Amino acid sequence: MDFSAAIEAEAAAVAAKEASDSVQEIVPGRTLHLDGDYAAYFCAGGSETSPATARFITDQRIETATRMAGATRCVIHLTHAASNKGKRFFAASVKPYQGQRQGHKPKNWRFVREYLELAPYKPWERRLWRDREADDGLGLASNCLYPMRDTVIHTRDKDMRMLPGTHLTWVDYLLVHVPEGTYELIGADGEVYGTKWFWLQMLQGDGADHIPGLEKHEGKDCGPVTAAELLAGTRSNADAYGVVSAAYRGTYGDEWADRFCEQAALLWIRRTADAPVHEFLTCVPQGSDLRAAVRRLHDRIQVKEEIAHEASQQD
């Protein structure tokens, strides 16, 4: 089955399931925050899906997810085409950020994308992000006084599992409640939530975004199994930092801090209004001196920004 057919089959299965979904209790003030970047792919369907059907799937997804979340409103987060994605493109040096994303988009992708972004008189709001990714927009939404009560995150992107709040799983509409400050929680879907997920990614990387993480550990590939073994028994960010920083030292020697900061800047889902590249430091225990490496990261980003600006002026 090709990619388009797989999407269409899954979309049809979800549409059938949605017909029998029960209504959740409405929570006053609760907002569903939906990942519009992924929804544009998913709701586009396959090669035989008509634009009208893709629009119907999109409307049904938003309506059903809002209902299943017990939310009173829906905000769709989209990454602007000209977004610098939180300067991640400039931060990446080991591998190009999202450098593998050259594949074919579904036939209706652009139609659904423009529908989410531009359609008038719709019962949802939009956040079109230029200075960050939609992921970071979801992170900002989780940075509120009562994230479990007020924020429901709906995406299939595993990166968001590090965020606090209530998560509504994409396929089964399961609610996973992640309190602020959670290090590790196993959700109803069997997945790891909390900041431990960030530390796991620091080791195993994120293939979807072309982020290598720790490429080798003791001469062997550092995949999900090795990452889980290394972090087994950890109970806090301080524990995890000790394990991960030691692994980076063992692999990269004197360059470990620079490699660590680069990967952390790429992987951390940012939660503040200005979304700085170094925001991952909020997850690093005090006394961990990464300041010099962070300065070097900022300097490298600034140089790349200046080069890109000069190139744009010549076009």
Secondary structure, DSSP 8 states (H G I E B T S, - for coil): --HHHHHHHHHHHHHHHHTT-------TT-EEEEEHHHHHHHTT--TT--HHHHHHHHHHHHHHHHHHHT-SEEEEEEE-TT--GGGHHHH--SS-TTTT--S---TTHHHHHHHHHH-SS-SSEEEEESSS-HHHHHHHHH-SSSHHHHEEEEES-GGGGGS-EEEEETTT--EEEE-TT-S-EE-TTS-EESTHHHHHHHHH-BGGGTB-SS-EETTEE--HHHHHHHHTT--SHHHHHHHHHHHHHHHHGGGHHHHHHHHHHHH----SSS--GGGGGGGS-TT---HHHHHHHHHHHHHHHHHHHHHHHH-
